[in-house]
Amino acid sequence: MRDKILSILKEIEPEGDFENSPDFFEEELIDSFGVLTMITRLEKTFAINIPSEDITADNFMNLSCIEALLKKICKVG
């Protein structure tokens, strides 16, 4: 799962150090358009729907947060 998430992030921002960043937004690795692109690609890649209530900065702040969100959704869905 982690490798697929990283692959998606690297498509959006090839130069971003997503593995070591504690906060993608603070470090300006991703912007609002990038988040929308990421959500669309995550949903397609993992065959899920991310509920609108889960689309928060906290859930997309870093790699671990995204991974935790996807694990939660995949268990529920």
SELUM-964224 format. One record per residue (C-alpha): residue number from 1; chain; x, y, z. Coordinates in nm, 3 decimals, always signed. Layout:
 num cadena    east   north      up
 NUM      A       X       Y       Z
...
END
This chain:
 num cadena    east   north      up
   1      A  +0.000  +0.000  +0.000
   2      A  +0.273  +0.245  +0.100
   3      A  +0.457  +0.200  -0.231
   4      A  +0.139  +0.265  -0.431
   5      A  +0.070  +0.582  -0.231
   6      A  +0.427  +0.702  -0.286
   7      A  +0.398  +0.632  -0.657
   8      A  +0.084  +0.847  -0.678
   9      A  +0.250  +1.129  -0.482
  10      A  +0.558  +1.116  -0.705
  11      A  +0.336  +1.147  -1.014
  12      A  +0.192  +1.466  -0.869
  13      A  +0.524  +1.612  -0.745
  14      A  +0.826  +1.415  -0.872
  15      A  +1.079  +1.613  -0.666
  16      A  +0.890  +1.587  -0.336
  17      A  +1.047  +1.405  -0.043
  18      A  +0.720  +1.250  +0.070
  19      A  +0.880  +0.969  +0.268
  20      A  +1.049  +1.207  +0.514
  21      A  +0.804  +1.497  +0.526
  22      A  +0.603  +1.538  +0.847
  23      A  +0.364  +1.784  +0.679
  24      A  +0.313  +1.802  +0.302
  25      A  +0.120  +2.129  +0.329
  26      A  +0.362  +2.312  +0.557
  27      A  +0.651  +2.212  +0.332
  28      A  +0.446  +2.307  +0.024
  29      A  +0.492  +1.966  -0.138
  30      A  +0.128  +1.955  -0.243
  31      A  -0.144  +2.214  -0.300
  32      A  -0.523  +2.193  -0.316
  33      A  -0.519  +2.082  -0.681
  34      A  -0.263  +1.816  -0.591
  35      A  -0.487  +1.691  -0.311
  36      A  -0.782  +1.656  -0.549
  37      A  -0.564  +1.473  -0.798
  38      A  -0.430  +1.248  -0.522
  39      A  -0.778  +1.164  -0.394
  40      A  -0.897  +1.073  -0.744
  41      A  -0.595  +0.850  -0.804
  42      A  -0.618  +0.687  -0.460
  43      A  -0.985  +0.606  -0.516
  44      A  -0.912  +0.456  -0.857
  45      A  -0.601  +0.265  -0.749
  46      A  -0.756  +0.114  -0.438
  47      A  -1.112  +0.087  -0.576
  48      A  -1.256  +0.287  -0.287
  49      A  -1.459  +0.601  -0.225
  50      A  -1.313  +0.842  +0.027
  51      A  -1.606  +0.990  +0.222
  52      A  -1.624  +1.369  +0.213
  53      A  -1.601  +1.384  +0.594
  54      A  -1.259  +1.215  +0.570
  55      A  -1.121  +1.473  +0.327
  56      A  -0.938  +1.682  +0.584
  57      A  -0.586  +1.822  +0.601
  58      A  -0.511  +1.592  +0.894
  59      A  -0.583  +1.282  +0.686
  60      A  -0.354  +1.393  +0.402
  61      A  -0.079  +1.564  +0.602
  62      A  +0.185  +1.297  +0.544
  63      A  +0.240  +0.945  +0.417
  64      A  +0.150  +0.779  +0.748
  65      A  -0.178  +0.971  +0.772
  66      A  -0.280  +0.874  +0.419
  67      A  -0.189  +0.513  +0.484
  68      A  -0.392  +0.508  +0.808
  69      A  -0.694  +0.658  +0.630
  70      A  -0.679  +0.404  +0.350
  71      A  -0.644  +0.115  +0.593
  72      A  -0.951  +0.239  +0.780
  73      A  -1.155  +0.277  +0.460
  74      A  -1.044  -0.057  +0.318
  75      A  -1.147  -0.236  +0.639
  76      A  -1.485  -0.066  +0.643
  77      A  -1.552  -0.080  +0.269
END
